[in-house]
Amino acid sequence: MCGITGYIGPKKASEIILASLKRVEYRGYDSAGIAVSNSKIEIMKDAGKIADIEKKLDFSKLEGNMGIGHTRWATHGTVNTQNAHPHTDCTGKIVLVHNGIIENFAELKEELEEKGHKFSSETDTEMMAHLLEEEERKQPDFMRAFLAAVKRVEGSYSFVAMRQGDGRIYAARKSCPLVMGVGKGEMFFASDIPAVLPYTRDFVFLEEGEAASISASDYALYEVKGGKEKEKRKPTHVDWTPQMAQKEGHAHFMIKEIFEQQSTIRQSLAADVGEGVKLLKKAKFITTVACGTSYYAGLLFKEMLRQAGRRSDCVLGSEYLSGIYERDTIVVAVSQSGETADTLNAVRYAKEHGASVLGITNVVGSSLSREADACIYIGAGPEIAVVATKSFTSQLVVLYKLALTLAKKKDMVERMKDLSAIAEIVLSKNEEIRALAEKLAAKKDFFFIGRGLSFPVALEGALKLKEITYLHAEAYAAGELKHGPLSLLESGIPIIAIAPSDASTPKLVSNIKECKARNASVFAVSDSDAVLREAELKFVMPQVDAVFAPIIYVIPLQLLAYHMAVKLGKDPDKPRNLAKSVTVE
Ligand code: M6R
């Protein structure tokens, strides 16, 4: 989940790498570092966020036209300077950054220590620098040594390495993202497209088990397993612009991305679902696999499919391997990043068992887009804040369109065109939500409740709140309260009721009354007078078709979490312990 960049070209490498690292800091932000190669290898690194490290270290002192950089999300070893990347071998001539987990690191480290290698960090990455040193002793062609070392590694990785006095940068990937940016007289490696968008929009997406080397004007691709050089692939041009990955005057990416929903909801409705419909038509059973916010989108898709008379379920990516596989199933994998390890493992498992996979992702060239049999892009544009906001509503728009097209409900797809205008009405009441957030920020525990399609929305609302405020928030199907959670209610505990008017409204009103009887304080997000009249705090929602309510009702919950985080002095873009794409299991 770490951020990686590499640059080779005519410009000052440390400047490009620092700017690129800032653009991928959402992938991990507990430490950062840069190495450049000139007549020798020079490294600067420290623990902390880049902005704080910059106050202590002057990266501009690193002179040279090729370099590599890293922002870390710790897996092996605590957060400190020694464990920050880049890492070197015993000679200091080989330098390396890494994303992923080397599973056989302990054995390899032991073997290298027996050969006399001295380690200065607790990371699995440093082992790889020493392994490269060892392999280079056997074969001075560094590409060969690099391939031999990578071949010995088990686990997940994207590696980017340099050797002193060598005019190339080397990389390899397995189960972790890595792209090669192809510029004019300059080349890049990056873990994500936004890292290098200001310099190029042409990318070669490294495939599973593939290695590459770049010079300023050329590149070569290799297969790690057999070590053979592969044919060059034509770079893919992406239509994301650098501006899309900027804050554009907003205090945080999260609030920018929440507001973008007035256009992304419309954009995503234009997604071409044709391939998906073709694939799903053949399915006897449809299983959606996803994690986190994408899983909640999947829960709603499952309901939409069931309403369309299709047999369907939705499983967490990390739980899919426990044999829930059914014959003639089509698997729909939903992932904003397209790189989530748990989801990709489920995809691979499904494919091994003969199932076809439909990917729903936001990222062109992502692992999911390449491994799925067909892929639909949600078209939300780059999402930089660690927490998912606009990607959730875009996923819902695409998944609804898919389910409704499959059910031949064209009129309903047509009605979805009103949604972006309704989202705009909700967003125009941002200040109202901010005021409500100020009132709620002193509370410590939150219960989100909803019935039917509003239950996944409650789950998402609670997830958003806990992710960025670090407050305790749980979501319950409202009818479940009386089966246990009611015992937790104490005077003043906020119950956030997600309550669009629908057939379940009378029952939800009863559930609210049960909470009030235990002195809980109810905050209703609703368009129903019956609900609103019961609430102590309320946010009055515009009218929306009950079936589409999840796409709209999640917006005030995103705003609530955002404003509470800001009020509590937390950074909503970079919540502690989290990273944007979770590429480890
Ligand atoms: O990239 P993906 O959609 O596969 O990511 C799945 C989850 O890791 C992600 O939704 C996570 O839960 C976010 N932090 C939610 O805000």
Residues whose N, C-alpha, C, O or C-beta is under 5 A from the ligand:
A	BS01	M6R	C291 G292 T293 S294 V334 S335 Q336 S337 G338 T340 V386 V387 A388 K580 V582
